[in-house]
Amino acid sequence: IAEAVVVFPSSRIYDEFDFKGQPNITIDALCAVSCRIFASITPDSRKMAMNLLIQMPKGFYSVGGIAESIDPATNQKIPLEINKMPSVTIVNANANLVAGPLVLYVVDNSNNPDGILSMYEAEFLRRPVSKLPKSVTVMSATPFTIKQAPLEGQKVGLPQGLLATMTGYDHMDEGFCPYLYYSIDSPFPGFTMEVNGPIVSIMWDYYDFDYAPGALTGSLGISNKQTLQRSGWVSSPGYHGCPGLQPYRSSLYDF
């Protein structure tokens, strides 16, 4: 497998197959004004990811280092921000040009002009009932599970408006990719999403439902079983549903 990158209008998602056997890859256009780069790796791929080096004017940043950059106060991922670089090169400095499981999400900042962003590593997603976010994006190089608890207390039985896509936050509301989960105007039971892919984004309807959702948590691994009593979905390996785009790829997906 080569050139496995999934190209969206304002972002790209790379995986291990884009780097295997390649001395370098080039990201064109996305960072010409401003972009963010997020990464996720596995413990087994950490050493290889540390040798995938993003070439900057004053040095190199490793994909592994970006993946491990987490804000301890919020558990949110911290991206590498790049400005005014029409072309960005990532060098594969591994012996034999190897690479292991990884996710690299490169997104044009113009699709998030207000700067509102909540990005998490699935393994560290622990978002309590506190305030209503506009959206949350979760990524992982390993298939993962996200759960939102049902509404509690005086909110039991109330509706909760939300939708989810297997994309980054830049394609939540453009209609380009299908909503894989949609809930509105019904008593909200909570959900379990088993994500056999690298990324998922969830957006809440905070115009019509101005109360915080239930606690949101993440964990690594999926069961591949969906019960009739449980709201959510189990995704096929690498599926995103976006027309005309190849599926996500990983050596960890059970095709």
Residue pairs with C-beta under 8 A, 6 or more apart in sequence:
1 17
1 249
2 17
2 18
2 20
2 21
2 22
3 17
3 18
4 14
4 15
4 17
4 18
4 246
4 248
4 249
5 12
5 13
5 14
5 15
5 18
6 12
6 13
6 240
6 242
6 245
6 246
6 247
6 248
7 245
8 167
8 168
8 170
8 171
8 176
8 242
8 245
9 171
9 174
9 176
10 30
10 107
10 108
10 110
10 111
10 170
10 171
11 30
11 105
11 106
11 107
11 108
11 111
11 168
11 170
11 171
12 27
12 30
12 105
12 106
13 103
13 104
13 105
13 106
13 168
13 198
13 199
13 248
14 25
14 102
14 103
14 104
14 106
15 101
15 102
15 103
15 104
15 198
15 248
15 249
15 250
16 45
16 99
16 100
16 101
16 102
16 249
16 250
16 251
17 99
17 249
18 25
18 104
19 25
19 52
19 90
19 92
19 97
19 99
19 102
20 97
20 98
20 99
21 97
22 92
22 97
23 91
23 92
23 97
24 89
24 90
24 91
24 92
25 89
25 90
25 92
26 87
26 88
26 89
26 90
27 87
27 88
27 89
27 90
27 106
28 86
28 87
29 86
30 88
30 106
30 107
30 108
31 82
31 83
31 84
31 85
31 86
31 88
31 106
31 108
32 84
32 85
32 86
33 83
33 84
33 108
33 109
33 110
34 81
34 82
34 83
34 84
34 108
34 109
34 110
35 81
35 82
35 88
35 106
35 107
35 108
35 109
36 79
36 80
36 81
36 82
36 106
36 107
36 109
37 54
37 66
37 79
37 80
37 81
37 82
37 104
37 105
37 106
38 66
38 77
38 79
38 103
38 104
38 105
38 107
38 119
38 139
39 49
39 63
39 64
39 66
39 67
39 102
39 103
39 104
39 105
40 67
40 102
40 103
40 121
40 139
40 140
40 141
40 198
41 49
41 63
41 64
41 67
41 68
41 100
41 101
41 102
41 103
41 141
42 100
42 101
42 102
42 141
42 142
42 252
44 100
44 101
45 99
45 100
45 101
45 102
45 141
46 64
47 64
48 64
48 94
48 98
48 99
48 100
49 62
49 63
49 64
49 67
49 99
49 100
49 102
50 62
50 63
50 64
50 65
51 62
51 64
51 92
51 93
51 94
52 62
52 63
52 64
52 90
52 91
52 92
52 93
52 94
52 99
52 102
53 60
53 61
53 62
53 63
53 90
53 91
53 93
54 60
54 61
54 62
54 63
54 66
54 80
54 88
54 89
54 90
55 88
55 89
55 90
55 91
56 82
56 85
57 85
60 91
61 80
63 90
63 102
63 104
66 79
66 80
67 102
67 121
69 77
69 78
69 79
69 80
70 76
70 77
70 78
70 121
70 124
71 77
71 78
75 120
75 121
75 124
75 125
75 126
76 118
76 119
76 120
77 119
77 120
77 121
77 139
79 119
81 109
82 88
88 106
90 104
92 99
100 251
101 141
101 142
101 250
101 251
101 252
102 141
103 139
103 140
103 141
103 198
103 199
105 139
105 168
105 198
105 199
107 168
107 169
107 170
108 170
111 169
111 170
112 169
112 170
116 134
116 135
117 137
117 169
118 127
118 133
118 134
118 135
118 136
118 137
119 136
119 137
119 138
119 139
119 169
120 127
120 136
120 137
120 138
120 139
120 218
121 138
121 139
121 140
121 218
122 138
122 139
122 140
122 142
122 144
122 145
122 146
122 195
122 218
122 219
122 220
123 140
123 144
123 218
123 219
123 220
124 218
125 138
125 146
125 216
125 217
125 218
126 215
126 216
126 217
126 218
127 133
127 136
127 215
127 216
127 217
128 215
129 149
129 152
129 212
129 213
129 214
129 215
130 212
131 212
132 204
132 206
132 209
132 210
132 211
132 212
132 213
133 204
134 203
134 204
134 206
135 169
135 172
135 201
135 202
135 203
135 204
136 201
136 202
136 216
137 168
137 169
137 199
137 200
137 201
137 202
138 144
138 146
138 195
138 199
138 200
138 201
138 202
138 218
139 198
139 199
139 200
140 195
140 198
140 199
140 218
140 220
141 198
141 250
141 252
142 220
142 221
142 252
143 194
143 195
143 196
143 197
143 220
143 221
143 222
143 252
143 253
144 195
144 218
144 219
144 220
144 221
144 222
145 192
145 193
145 194
145 195
145 218
145 219
145 220
145 221
145 222
145 223
146 191
146 192
146 193
146 195
146 200
146 202
146 216
146 217
146 218
147 190
147 191
147 192
147 193
147 216
147 217
147 218
147 219
148 190
148 191
148 213
148 214
148 215
148 216
149 190
149 214
149 215
149 216
149 217
150 156
150 188
150 189
150 190
150 214
151 157
151 158
151 160
151 188
151 190
151 211
151 213
151 214
152 214
155 211
157 187
158 187
158 188
158 209
158 211
159 183
159 184
159 185
159 186
159 187
159 188
159 209
160 183
160 184
160 188
160 204
160 205
160 209
160 213
161 183
161 184
161 185
161 204
161 205
161 208
161 209
162 181
162 182
162 183
162 184
162 202
162 203
162 204
162 205
162 213
163 172
163 179
163 181
163 182
163 183
163 202
163 203
164 179
164 180
164 181
164 182
164 193
164 200
164 201
164 202
164 203
165 171
165 172
165 177
165 178
165 179
165 180
165 200
165 201
165 240
166 177
166 180
166 195
166 197
166 199
166 200
166 235
166 239
166 240
166 241
166 242
166 248
167 177
167 199
167 200
167 201
167 240
167 242
168 199
168 201
169 201
171 177
171 201
171 242
172 201
172 203
173 203
176 242
176 243
177 240
177 241
177 242
178 241
178 242
180 233
180 235
180 241
181 191
181 193
181 202
181 232
181 233
183 191
183 231
184 205
184 208
188 213
189 231
190 214
190 231
191 230
191 231
191 232
192 230
192 231
192 232
193 200
193 232
193 233
193 235
194 222
194 223
194 224
194 226
194 232
194 233
194 234
194 235
195 222
195 235
196 222
196 224
196 234
196 235
196 236
196 237
196 238
196 239
196 253
196 254
197 235
197 237
197 238
197 239
197 240
197 248
197 253
198 248
198 250
204 213
222 234
223 234
224 234
224 254
225 234
226 232
226 233
226 234
237 247
237 253
237 254
237 255
238 247
238 248
238 249
238 250
238 253
238 255
239 247
239 248
240 247
240 248
